[in-house]
């Protein structure tokens, strides 16, 4: 999946269902070999100290952790001392099963064991009493809680009150919608009073940021150690500028289709990576742009609109010191709609070292191929009627525009001719890769592997920061 907003915000990455099943299967095999005398069948896992085993189990979904109680007497109560709770409703057949499981976990868990991380993921409505029970448990175990993730449709007031009490948080993911999805388009108000002094990683979905007297919304001033920020489907109220002020921010990721504000001001001198998915409708300015070295853009456009191509071009002009540029082929198609683009002398991208182009289909953006065809016909007509007629005939014969517009890569590399160009795709059968490679001087097609997935970590999984994986 091509999602530049997959979070990379720290800590722990939960294992997938297949990985969890493999781990449990290995545990069961070792259990069967317990009584065998030969060294090859020795149960080495059970020989490990409790602390190491608990660390290993922290990578698993809580449902699978509990299943380890059947392995032996030693394992019967070990799960009660796990410092992480991953509570995913999708792993249960019914909502009732999920509710019963969570209630039992909170009741039976060893209360003397510190809670370091909790991830609650219930897509859809959650029973009010269950939500209240979970939040009360979090509040009563908040002293050592560092990682908190909540993705539910429920009482946002209760949730934000609970979050406010967790002063030791270093990572927070909130994806909150009102119960039954009522007025979900309006978003949840992000509190200005939220003060989390140790927070380094923040991931927000469906929030409103309110403007102040200066005409700007500055929602992140209370987080002096923030290094990674992801905002998805968030809006701005009573202001036209979203100002992101942070001396420590290194990574900023945004997924946005909203037109309700005009500008993003990045006052972040340490900013290194800027990632965007959505429709480019806001101009970007500020001191943070000069420090950005890595840019990832997956632009989308679902209707006829003049602004996104021009704004996308403006971004590239302002991101002057970029060394690594990762873009989708759709982004390049949108950029190609800028009138007379290839005639422009580009003053930026002088330090570009590498460019990665992700080939993707436009099946969900039906207007874009037609806009590209119109632009190609207009360009051909400027040369001669004969050439325009020839191209029009080819389009009628179902010729599709090239996935990477002619000349666009050379345009972006005009100030960095030696920049390496790699082409990747999830859909190799949909493209003539050899032809694409030959059309771009110096480019090469590489076997696709996700450049944007969170790498495996030696630390326990960051509970909520795998939300993009859960959505997939």
DOZA-677187 format. One record per residue (C-alpha): residue in one letter; x, y, z. Coordinates in Angstrom, 2 decimals, decimal comma. Example, Ala and Ser with C-alpha at 12.3 -4.5 7.8 and 13.67 -1.06 7.14 Angstrom:
<sites>
+---+---------+---------+---------+
| r |       x |       y |       z |
+---+---------+---------+---------+
| A |   12,30 |   -4,50 |    7,80 |
| S |   13,67 |   -1,06 |    7,14 |
+---+---------+---------+---------+
</sites>
This chain:
<sites>
+---+---------+---------+---------+
| r |       x |       y |       z |
+---+---------+---------+---------+
| X |    0,00 |    0,00 |    0,00 |
| X |    1,26 |    3,50 |   -0,86 |
| X |    0,68 |    5,47 |    2,28 |
| X |    3,32 |    8,04 |    3,14 |
| X |    1,59 |    8,65 |    6,43 |
| X |    2,38 |    5,38 |    8,02 |
| X |    3,64 |    6,57 |   11,41 |
| X |    7,24 |    6,07 |   12,43 |
| X |    7,05 |    7,71 |   15,76 |
| X |    9,11 |    5,60 |   18,13 |
| X |    8,90 |    2,65 |   20,23 |
| X |    6,99 |   -0,44 |   19,70 |
| X |    5,62 |   -2,20 |   16,67 |
| X |    3,03 |   -4,91 |   17,26 |
| X |    3,48 |   -8,17 |   15,47 |
| X |    1,06 |   -9,08 |   12,69 |
| X |   -1,45 |  -11,90 |   13,16 |
| X |    0,77 |  -14,28 |   11,18 |
| X |    3,83 |  -13,39 |   13,24 |
| X |    1,90 |  -13,87 |   16,48 |
| X |    0,60 |  -17,26 |   15,31 |
| X |    4,12 |  -18,37 |   14,41 |
| X |    5,45 |  -17,35 |   17,83 |
| X |    2,66 |  -19,19 |   19,61 |
| X |    3,13 |  -22,24 |   17,41 |
| X |    6,83 |  -22,33 |   18,30 |
| X |    5,93 |  -22,04 |   21,99 |
| X |    3,55 |  -25,01 |   21,72 |
| X |    6,17 |  -27,09 |   19,91 |
| X |    8,67 |  -26,37 |   22,64 |
| X |    6,11 |  -27,32 |   25,26 |
| X |    5,62 |  -30,74 |   23,61 |
| X |    9,37 |  -31,26 |   23,72 |
| X |    9,69 |  -30,37 |   27,40 |
| X |   10,05 |  -33,93 |   28,63 |
| X |   12,37 |  -35,15 |   25,90 |
| X |   15,92 |  -35,74 |   27,06 |
| X |   17,99 |  -34,86 |   24,01 |
| X |   19,57 |  -31,41 |   23,84 |
| X |   18,10 |  -30,55 |   20,44 |
| X |   14,57 |  -30,51 |   21,87 |
| X |   15,48 |  -28,43 |   24,94 |
| X |   12,94 |  -25,68 |   25,79 |
| X |   15,32 |  -22,75 |   25,62 |
| X |   12,55 |  -20,13 |   25,78 |
| X |   11,36 |  -21,28 |   29,19 |
| X |   14,96 |  -21,20 |   30,43 |
| X |   15,01 |  -17,44 |   29,98 |
| X |   14,47 |  -15,12 |   32,96 |
| X |   10,95 |  -13,74 |   33,45 |
| X |   12,05 |  -10,24 |   32,51 |
| X |   13,23 |  -11,31 |   29,06 |
| X |   10,13 |  -13,40 |   28,42 |
| X |    7,89 |  -10,50 |   29,42 |
| X |    9,84 |   -8,27 |   27,03 |
| X |    9,28 |  -10,77 |   24,20 |
| X |    5,57 |  -11,03 |   25,02 |
| X |    5,30 |   -7,24 |   24,86 |
| X |    5,50 |   -7,58 |   21,08 |
| X |    2,26 |   -9,60 |   20,97 |
| X |   -1,37 |   -8,62 |   20,96 |
| X |   -2,77 |   -9,06 |   24,47 |
| X |   -5,23 |  -11,71 |   23,29 |
| X |   -2,34 |  -13,92 |   22,19 |
| X |   -0,30 |  -13,13 |   25,29 |
| X |   -3,09 |  -14,56 |   27,46 |
| X |   -3,05 |  -17,78 |   25,42 |
| X |    0,47 |  -18,53 |   26,66 |
| X |   -1,01 |  -19,45 |   30,06 |
| X |   -1,59 |  -23,02 |   28,77 |
| X |    2,10 |  -23,67 |   28,03 |
| X |    3,09 |  -24,76 |   31,56 |
| X |    2,62 |  -23,97 |   35,23 |
| X |    5,30 |  -21,33 |   35,00 |
| X |    3,42 |  -19,54 |   32,24 |
| X |    0,00 |  -19,72 |   33,91 |
| X |    0,14 |  -16,28 |   35,51 |
| X |    3,04 |  -14,73 |   33,61 |
| X |    0,73 |  -12,79 |   31,27 |
| X |   -0,65 |  -10,83 |   34,22 |
| X |    2,65 |   -8,98 |   34,52 |
| X |    2,87 |   -7,71 |   30,95 |
| X |    3,55 |   -3,93 |   31,00 |
| X |    1,75 |   -3,38 |   27,68 |
| X |   -1,90 |   -3,84 |   26,74 |
| X |   -2,93 |   -4,06 |   23,08 |
| X |   -6,71 |   -4,21 |   22,99 |
| X |   -7,89 |   -4,61 |   19,39 |
| X |  -11,59 |   -5,32 |   18,83 |
| X |  -10,86 |   -6,58 |   15,31 |
| X |   -9,30 |   -9,71 |   16,82 |
| X |  -12,69 |  -10,82 |   18,26 |
| X |  -15,75 |  -12,28 |   16,55 |
| X |  -18,24 |  -10,10 |   18,42 |
| X |  -18,23 |   -6,84 |   20,33 |
| X |  -19,51 |   -8,72 |   23,39 |
| X |  -16,49 |  -11,05 |   23,34 |
| X |  -14,17 |   -8,08 |   23,13 |
| X |  -15,90 |   -6,32 |   26,04 |
| X |  -15,74 |   -9,44 |   28,25 |
| X |  -12,08 |  -10,00 |   27,42 |
| X |  -11,08 |   -6,43 |   28,22 |
| X |  -13,03 |   -6,43 |   31,49 |
| X |  -11,36 |   -9,66 |   32,58 |
| X |   -7,91 |   -8,40 |   31,65 |
| X |   -8,32 |   -5,23 |   33,70 |
| X |   -9,68 |   -7,20 |   36,65 |
| X |   -7,10 |  -10,01 |   36,68 |
| X |   -3,96 |   -8,10 |   35,70 |
| X |   -1,33 |   -7,79 |   38,46 |
| X |   -1,97 |   -4,30 |   39,84 |
| X |    1,59 |   -4,04 |   41,17 |
| X |    2,96 |   -4,21 |   37,60 |
| X |    3,53 |   -0,79 |   36,07 |
| X |    1,56 |   -0,03 |   32,90 |
| X |    3,93 |    1,36 |   30,28 |
| X |    1,73 |    1,31 |   27,20 |
| X |   -1,91 |    0,84 |   26,24 |
| X |   -3,47 |    0,76 |   22,79 |
| X |   -7,26 |    0,64 |   22,48 |
| X |   -8,59 |    0,14 |   18,97 |
| X |  -12,34 |   -0,22 |   18,54 |
| X |  -13,40 |    0,98 |   15,09 |
| X |  -17,00 |    2,04 |   15,68 |
| X |  -18,98 |    2,70 |   18,85 |
| X |  -17,64 |    1,46 |   22,16 |
| X |  -19,91 |    0,67 |   25,08 |
| X |  -19,80 |    3,72 |   27,43 |
| X |  -19,29 |    1,61 |   30,55 |
| X |  -16,42 |   -0,28 |   28,96 |
| X |  -14,75 |    2,93 |   27,79 |
| X |  -15,15 |    4,43 |   31,25 |
| X |  -13,64 |    1,32 |   32,86 |
| X |  -10,61 |    1,43 |   30,53 |
| X |  -10,06 |    5,15 |   31,06 |
| X |  -10,35 |    4,80 |   34,83 |
| X |   -7,77 |    2,02 |   34,72 |
| X |   -5,43 |    4,20 |   32,65 |
| X |   -5,85 |    7,13 |   35,03 |
| X |   -5,09 |    4,94 |   38,04 |
| X |   -1,95 |    3,54 |   36,37 |
| X |   -0,71 |    6,72 |   34,71 |
| X |    2,49 |    7,20 |   36,72 |
| X |    4,67 |    5,16 |   34,35 |
| X |    2,44 |    5,23 |   31,26 |
| X |    4,52 |    6,39 |   28,30 |
| X |    2,57 |    5,24 |   25,24 |
| X |   -1,16 |    5,72 |   24,85 |
| X |   -3,29 |    5,04 |   21,79 |
| X |   -7,07 |    5,41 |   21,58 |
| X |   -9,09 |    4,85 |   18,42 |
| X |  -12,83 |    4,80 |   19,13 |
| X |  -16,21 |    6,41 |   18,61 |
| X |  -17,01 |    7,60 |   22,11 |
| X |  -17,14 |   10,35 |   24,70 |
| X |  -14,29 |   12,70 |   23,73 |
| X |  -14,64 |   14,64 |   27,00 |
| X |  -13,84 |   11,56 |   29,10 |
| X |  -10,98 |   10,60 |   26,82 |
| X |   -9,32 |   14,02 |   26,86 |
| X |   -9,71 |   14,22 |   30,65 |
| X |   -7,90 |   10,90 |   30,96 |
| X |   -5,14 |   11,98 |   28,54 |
| X |   -4,58 |   15,17 |   30,54 |
| X |   -3,80 |   13,11 |   33,63 |
| X |   -1,06 |   11,11 |   31,89 |
| X |    1,82 |   13,51 |   32,44 |
| X |    4,56 |   10,96 |   31,72 |
| X |    3,44 |   10,28 |   28,15 |
| X |    6,11 |   10,28 |   25,48 |
| X |    3,85 |    9,09 |   22,66 |
| X |    0,17 |    9,72 |   22,05 |
| X |   -2,17 |    8,62 |   19,27 |
| X |   -5,79 |    9,82 |   19,27 |
| X |   -8,34 |    8,94 |   16,60 |
| X |  -11,65 |    9,96 |   18,12 |
| X |  -15,09 |   10,29 |   16,58 |
| X |  -18,41 |   11,04 |   18,27 |
| X |  -20,65 |    8,10 |   19,10 |
| X |  -22,60 |    6,82 |   16,07 |
| X |  -20,42 |    9,04 |   13,88 |
| X |  -22,76 |   12,01 |   14,37 |
| X |  -21,18 |   15,27 |   13,20 |
| X |  -17,92 |   13,43 |   12,57 |
| X |  -17,10 |   15,87 |    9,77 |
| X |  -16,86 |   18,71 |   12,26 |
| X |  -14,02 |   17,09 |   14,20 |
| X |  -13,21 |   17,03 |   17,90 |
| X |  -11,92 |   20,21 |   19,54 |
| X |   -8,25 |   19,87 |   20,47 |
| X |   -7,79 |   21,42 |   23,92 |
| X |   -5,37 |   24,32 |   24,22 |
| X |   -4,84 |   23,44 |   27,87 |
| X |   -3,34 |   20,01 |   27,16 |
| X |    0,11 |   20,05 |   28,75 |
| X |    2,34 |   17,02 |   28,24 |
| X |    5,93 |   18,12 |   28,94 |
| X |    7,65 |   14,84 |   27,97 |
| X |    5,67 |   14,12 |   24,80 |
| X |    7,88 |   13,42 |   21,79 |
| X |    5,48 |   11,70 |   19,36 |
| X |    1,95 |   12,86 |   18,53 |
| X |   -0,56 |   11,38 |   16,07 |
| X |   -3,98 |   13,03 |   15,71 |
| X |   -7,00 |   12,17 |   13,56 |
| X |  -10,24 |   14,17 |   13,25 |
| X |   -9,42 |   17,16 |   15,45 |
| X |  -10,18 |   20,87 |   15,15 |
| X |   -7,50 |   23,41 |   16,03 |
| X |   -8,85 |   26,77 |   17,20 |
| X |   -7,33 |   30,08 |   16,20 |
| X |   -6,16 |   32,72 |   18,63 |
| X |   -6,18 |   36,50 |   18,68 |
| X |   -3,28 |   36,61 |   16,23 |
| X |   -5,35 |   34,86 |   13,56 |
| X |   -3,27 |   31,67 |   13,82 |
| X |   -3,96 |   28,26 |   15,28 |
| X |   -0,92 |   27,12 |   17,30 |
| X |   -1,99 |   23,85 |   18,95 |
| X |    1,43 |   22,37 |   19,74 |
| X |    3,11 |   25,02 |   21,88 |
| X |    2,65 |   22,99 |   25,08 |
| X |    4,87 |   20,14 |   23,86 |
| X |    8,48 |   21,34 |   24,32 |
| X |   10,05 |   17,98 |   23,36 |
| X |    7,95 |   17,10 |   20,32 |
| X |   10,00 |   15,42 |   17,58 |
| X |    7,40 |   13,63 |   15,41 |
| X |    3,96 |   14,94 |   14,46 |
| X |    1,28 |   13,31 |   12,31 |
| X |   -2,07 |   14,97 |   11,65 |
| X |   -4,83 |   13,35 |    9,60 |
| X |   -8,14 |   14,90 |    8,57 |
| X |   -7,72 |   17,81 |   10,96 |
| X |   -9,23 |   21,27 |   10,49 |
| X |   -8,68 |   24,84 |   11,61 |
| X |  -11,40 |   27,00 |   13,19 |
| X |  -11,51 |   30,79 |   13,28 |
| X |   -8,15 |   31,17 |   11,55 |
| X |   -6,57 |   30,85 |    8,12 |
| X |   -3,10 |   29,83 |    9,29 |
| X |   -2,00 |   26,64 |   11,02 |
| X |    1,28 |   27,48 |   12,72 |
| X |    3,47 |   24,62 |   13,84 |
| X |    5,98 |   26,07 |   16,28 |
| X |    8,55 |   23,69 |   17,70 |
| X |   12,29 |   23,94 |   18,27 |
| X |   12,60 |   20,16 |   18,44 |
| X |   10,28 |   18,88 |   15,67 |
| X |   12,13 |   16,64 |   13,21 |
| X |    9,39 |   14,78 |   11,33 |
| X |    6,06 |   16,24 |   10,17 |
| X |    3,46 |   14,17 |    8,33 |
| X |    0,08 |   15,34 |    7,13 |
| X |   -2,93 |   13,86 |    5,37 |
| X |   -5,32 |   16,60 |    4,35 |
| X |   -8,19 |   17,34 |    1,97 |
| X |   -9,64 |   20,30 |    3,84 |
| X |   -9,93 |   23,78 |    2,32 |
| X |  -10,93 |   25,54 |    5,54 |
| X |   -7,56 |   27,23 |    6,02 |
| X |   -5,12 |   28,81 |    3,58 |
| X |   -1,60 |   28,39 |    4,92 |
| X |    0,70 |   26,16 |    6,96 |
| X |    3,50 |   28,04 |    8,71 |
| X |    6,37 |   25,84 |    9,80 |
| X |    8,37 |   27,51 |   12,57 |
| X |   10,50 |   24,43 |   13,15 |
| X |   14,24 |   24,98 |   12,61 |
| X |   15,09 |   21,30 |   13,26 |
| X |   12,56 |   19,90 |   10,76 |
| X |   14,19 |   17,27 |    8,55 |
| X |   11,35 |   15,29 |    6,95 |
| X |    8,10 |   16,56 |    5,45 |
| X |    5,51 |   14,01 |    4,31 |
| X |    2,18 |   14,80 |    2,68 |
| X |   -0,75 |   12,77 |    1,38 |
| X |   -3,89 |   14,41 |    0,03 |
| X |   -4,89 |   17,40 |   -2,07 |
| X |   -2,41 |   20,31 |   -1,95 |
| X |   -4,60 |   23,29 |   -1,07 |
| X |   -2,54 |   25,14 |    1,54 |
| X |    0,58 |   27,16 |    0,86 |
| X |    3,55 |   26,29 |    3,04 |
| X |    5,93 |   28,88 |    4,43 |
| X |    8,20 |   29,49 |    7,40 |
| X |   11,75 |   29,03 |    8,62 |
| X |   11,34 |   25,26 |    8,89 |
| X |   11,39 |   24,81 |    5,11 |
| X |   15,09 |   25,58 |    4,77 |
| X |   16,09 |   22,69 |    7,05 |
| X |   13,98 |   20,01 |    5,32 |
| X |   16,17 |   17,38 |    3,67 |
| X |   13,65 |   14,65 |    2,86 |
| X |   10,27 |   15,18 |    1,17 |
| X |    7,61 |   12,55 |    0,47 |
| X |    4,50 |   13,57 |   -1,44 |
| X |    1,49 |   11,60 |   -2,59 |
| X |   -0,74 |   14,27 |   -4,08 |
| X |   -4,31 |   13,51 |   -5,11 |
| X |   -6,89 |   15,46 |   -7,09 |
| X |  -10,44 |   14,21 |   -7,55 |
| X |  -11,97 |   17,02 |   -9,63 |
| X |  -11,12 |   19,80 |  -12,05 |
| X |   -9,25 |   22,37 |  -10,01 |
| X |   -6,55 |   24,90 |  -10,92 |
| X |   -5,07 |   25,42 |   -7,46 |
| X |   -3,43 |   22,08 |   -6,50 |
| X |   -0,88 |   22,01 |   -9,38 |
| X |    0,20 |   25,60 |   -8,68 |
| X |    0,43 |   25,03 |   -4,93 |
| X |    2,42 |   21,83 |   -5,48 |
| X |    4,83 |   23,79 |   -7,66 |
| X |    5,08 |   26,49 |   -4,98 |
| X |    6,03 |   23,82 |   -2,42 |
| X |    8,92 |   22,66 |   -4,59 |
| X |   10,14 |   26,23 |   -4,98 |
| X |   10,22 |   26,73 |   -1,20 |
| X |   11,76 |   23,38 |   -0,30 |
| X |   15,13 |   24,56 |   -1,56 |
| X |   17,56 |   22,27 |    0,30 |
| X |   15,93 |   18,89 |   -0,26 |
| X |   18,32 |   15,98 |   -0,78 |
| X |   15,81 |   13,12 |   -1,08 |
| X |   12,51 |   13,44 |   -2,97 |
| X |    9,94 |   10,64 |   -2,95 |
| X |    6,83 |   11,21 |   -5,05 |
| X |    4,01 |    9,22 |   -6,58 |
| X |    3,46 |    9,21 |  -10,33 |
| X |    0,10 |   10,85 |   -9,63 |
| X |    1,94 |   13,73 |   -7,96 |
| X |    4,00 |   14,22 |  -11,12 |
| X |    0,86 |   14,13 |  -13,25 |
| X |   -0,73 |   16,85 |  -11,14 |
| X |    2,46 |   18,92 |  -11,30 |
| X |    2,51 |   18,60 |  -15,09 |
| X |   -0,78 |   20,54 |  -15,24 |
| X |    1,05 |   23,77 |  -14,37 |
| X |    0,93 |   25,84 |  -17,61 |
| X |    4,25 |   25,88 |  -19,50 |
| X |    5,96 |   24,11 |  -16,59 |
| X |    8,86 |   22,73 |  -18,62 |
| X |    9,77 |   26,23 |  -19,79 |
| X |   10,42 |   27,40 |  -16,22 |
| X |   13,92 |   27,64 |  -14,79 |
| X |   13,70 |   25,95 |  -11,40 |
| X |   15,75 |   27,78 |   -8,74 |
| X |   15,40 |   25,05 |   -6,12 |
| X |   16,39 |   21,37 |   -5,73 |
| X |   20,07 |   22,21 |   -6,23 |
| X |   21,13 |   19,70 |   -3,56 |
| X |   18,99 |   16,79 |   -4,77 |
| X |   20,80 |   13,45 |   -4,41 |
| X |   18,03 |   10,94 |   -5,01 |
| X |   14,49 |   10,75 |   -6,36 |
| X |   12,09 |    7,85 |   -5,93 |
| X |    8,97 |    7,64 |   -8,07 |
| X |    6,19 |    5,30 |   -7,00 |
| X |    4,08 |    4,21 |   -9,99 |
| X |    0,40 |    4,05 |   -9,09 |
| X |   -2,90 |    3,83 |  -10,89 |
| X |   -5,47 |    6,64 |  -10,96 |
| X |   -8,53 |    4,42 |  -10,61 |
| X |   -9,92 |    6,53 |   -7,75 |
| X |   -9,14 |    9,84 |   -9,46 |
| X |  -11,05 |    9,56 |  -12,73 |
| X |  -10,82 |   13,28 |  -13,53 |
| X |   -7,02 |   13,40 |  -13,52 |
| X |   -6,28 |   11,31 |  -16,67 |
| X |   -8,72 |   13,49 |  -18,64 |
| X |   -7,05 |   16,65 |  -17,37 |
| X |   -3,66 |   15,29 |  -18,39 |
| X |   -4,99 |   14,43 |  -21,85 |
| X |   -6,38 |   17,95 |  -22,25 |
| X |   -3,02 |   19,43 |  -21,26 |
| X |   -1,20 |   17,19 |  -23,75 |
| X |   -3,61 |   18,14 |  -26,54 |
| X |   -3,18 |   21,82 |  -25,76 |
| X |    0,59 |   21,46 |  -25,91 |
| X |    0,39 |   19,53 |  -29,20 |
| X |   -1,97 |   22,12 |  -30,69 |
| X |    0,55 |   24,84 |  -29,91 |
| X |    2,96 |   23,05 |  -32,23 |
| X |    0,62 |   22,17 |  -35,10 |
| X |   -2,93 |   21,15 |  -35,88 |
| X |   -1,63 |   17,97 |  -37,46 |
| X |    0,13 |   16,87 |  -34,28 |
| X |   -2,94 |   17,66 |  -32,16 |
| X |   -5,19 |   15,68 |  -34,53 |
| X |   -2,80 |   12,74 |  -34,42 |
| X |   -2,77 |   12,75 |  -30,62 |
| X |   -6,56 |   13,11 |  -30,44 |
| X |   -6,93 |   10,09 |  -32,70 |
| X |   -4,55 |    8,10 |  -30,49 |
| X |   -6,59 |    8,96 |  -27,40 |
| X |   -9,76 |    7,79 |  -29,13 |
| X |   -7,95 |    4,52 |  -29,80 |
| X |   -7,52 |    4,25 |  -26,02 |
| X |   -3,96 |    5,46 |  -25,74 |
| X |   -3,33 |    6,45 |  -22,13 |
| X |   -0,98 |    9,23 |  -21,05 |
| X |    2,38 |    7,97 |  -19,75 |
| X |    2,42 |    7,29 |  -15,99 |
| X |    5,32 |    9,72 |  -15,66 |
| X |    4,76 |   12,80 |  -17,86 |
| X |    7,40 |   13,39 |  -20,50 |
| X |   10,13 |   15,76 |  -19,38 |
| X |    8,96 |   16,09 |  -15,77 |
| X |   11,89 |   14,19 |  -14,22 |
| X |   14,43 |   16,15 |  -16,25 |
| X |   12,68 |   19,32 |  -15,10 |
| X |   13,05 |   18,38 |  -11,43 |
| X |   16,69 |   17,35 |  -11,93 |
| X |   17,74 |   20,37 |  -13,97 |
| X |   19,90 |   21,65 |  -11,08 |
| X |   21,06 |   18,20 |   -9,93 |
| X |   21,82 |   16,16 |  -13,03 |
| X |   23,60 |   13,46 |  -11,04 |
| X |   20,62 |   12,74 |   -8,76 |
| X |   19,78 |    9,03 |   -8,75 |
| X |   16,28 |    8,09 |   -9,95 |
| X |   14,60 |    4,87 |   -8,81 |
| X |   11,16 |    3,68 |   -9,89 |
| X |    9,05 |    1,39 |   -7,71 |
| X |    5,51 |    0,06 |   -7,85 |
| X |    3,04 |   -2,24 |   -6,16 |
| X |    1,43 |   -2,96 |   -9,53 |
| X |    4,13 |   -4,14 |  -11,98 |
| X |    1,54 |   -5,80 |  -14,24 |
| X |   -0,16 |   -2,45 |  -14,85 |
| X |    2,89 |   -0,77 |  -16,38 |
| X |    5,47 |   -1,35 |  -19,08 |
| X |    8,37 |   -0,95 |  -16,67 |
| X |   11,06 |   -1,28 |  -19,32 |
| X |    9,47 |    1,48 |  -21,36 |
| X |    9,16 |    3,70 |  -18,30 |
| X |   12,81 |    3,13 |  -17,43 |
| X |   13,94 |    3,89 |  -20,97 |
| X |   11,92 |    7,10 |  -21,09 |
| X |   13,87 |    8,59 |  -18,17 |
| X |   17,58 |    9,01 |  -18,63 |
| X |   19,54 |    7,38 |  -15,86 |
| X |   16,49 |    5,89 |  -14,13 |
| X |   16,21 |    2,30 |  -13,03 |
| X |   13,35 |    0,10 |  -11,86 |
| X |   14,05 |   -1,57 |   -8,54 |
| X |   12,16 |   -4,40 |   -6,91 |
| X |    9,48 |   -2,79 |   -4,84 |
| X |    9,93 |   -2,77 |   -1,11 |
| X |    8,17 |   -0,26 |    1,10 |
| X |   10,42 |    2,71 |    1,79 |
| X |    7,91 |    4,05 |    4,28 |
| X |    7,18 |    1,10 |    6,58 |
| X |    8,33 |    1,19 |   10,16 |
| X |   11,46 |   -0,96 |   10,47 |
| X |   11,65 |   -3,76 |   13,00 |
| X |   12,86 |   -2,54 |   16,35 |
| X |   14,69 |   -4,14 |   19,22 |
| X |   12,31 |   -2,38 |   21,60 |
| X |    8,74 |   -3,49 |   22,25 |
| X |    6,17 |   -2,39 |   19,68 |
| X |    4,82 |    1,12 |   19,70 |
| X |    1,27 |    0,21 |   20,44 |
| X |   -0,75 |    2,83 |   18,70 |
| X |    1,80 |    3,97 |   16,19 |
| X |    0,98 |    1,13 |   13,92 |
| X |   -2,50 |    2,49 |   13,22 |
| X |   -1,88 |    2,71 |    9,50 |
| X |   -1,07 |   -1,02 |    9,55 |
| X |   -4,29 |   -1,73 |   11,45 |
| X |   -6,30 |    0,31 |    8,94 |
| X |   -4,77 |   -1,65 |    6,07 |
+---+---------+---------+---------+
</sites>
